Amino acid sequence: MADSVQVLRRAVRVLASFDHEHPERGVTELARAADLPKATVYRILQTLEMDGLVQQNPENGKYHLGFRLVKLGLLALERINLREEALPFLEQLVRDYQETVDLAVFDDGQIFYLEVLESPQPVKISATTGRHLPAHCTASGKAYLAYASEEDLDTAVGAGLEVWTPHTIGDLDALREDLRLTRERGYSISQEEYERGISAVAAPVMDSSEQPVGVIAITGPTYRLSPQRIAEFGVAARDTARELSSRMGARLA
């Protein structure tokens, strides 16, 4: 039994080694990413390939996630009550403000995007559903961390505060102050902290125990998000998140 559990956990480590930046990996790359012997990774890949969980690219011999995982992932998304409840609110925000709107959750120290509705404008920010981004330098991440436990904050910053742009907060004390301001406003602000030219606001969705379970964000090109628009979008995200929180059972003052 113990051996079976170990094999399963190793298989999960191999699958988790694929991400947005590395949709394809060879055996050596996977072994390094999963910290497993190459022979072990090769055997795991053979089994996963038989079950349709990974596929091999015949042109370069590398592996990528299989269509069976896509089906399972879509099924999981459809079963997430938060996403189903949030979708009408997200659609209304896009209609009202004409910018990209997304719904995200906290996942192992990062922000994971459950749903992204793109702006109808010609110049827009195109995020990706299913992508992970750092929590400490994104509006969604900071909106979550402002109301999360110390344990979640430790998970998010445990590997250090990686600096992505000149505007990234790279100091823990400064981040804590930013999170305090987020709580004071009811929404977070990220102005080119993760990527140049992109700014966003976000607000947390709370559950019945008044803990953050997700985040709603409005994102756009920095040149369109003036201080006045940031304040307007922030209030809209905050009010929408509060309304959704009520639908999720939260009792907010």
Sequence and secondary structure as in RCSB ss.txt:
>XXXX:A:sequence
MADSVQVLRRAVRVLASFDHEHPERGVTELARAADLPKATVYRILQTLEMDGLVQQNPENGKYHLGFRLVKLGLL
ALERINLREEALPFLEQLVRDYQETVDLAVFDDGQIFYLEVLESPQPVKISATTGRHLPAHCTASGKAYLAYASE
EDLDTAVGAGLEVWTPHTIGDLDALREDLRLTRERGYSISQEEYERGISAVAAPVMDSSEQPVGVIAITGPTYRL
SPQRIAEFGVAARDTARELSSRMGARLA
>XXXX:A:secstr
 HHHHHHHHHHHHHHTT  SS S B HHHHHHHHT  HHHHHHHHHHHHHTTSEEE TTT  EEE HHHHHHHHH
HHHT HHHHHHHHHHHHHHHHH SEEEEEEEETTEEEEEEEE  SSSS     TT EEESTTSHHHHHHHTTS H
HHHHHHHTT     STTS   HHHHHHHHHHHHHHTSEEEESSSSTTEEEEEEEEE TTS EEEEEEEEEEGGG 
 HHHHHHHHHHHHHHHHHHHHHTT    
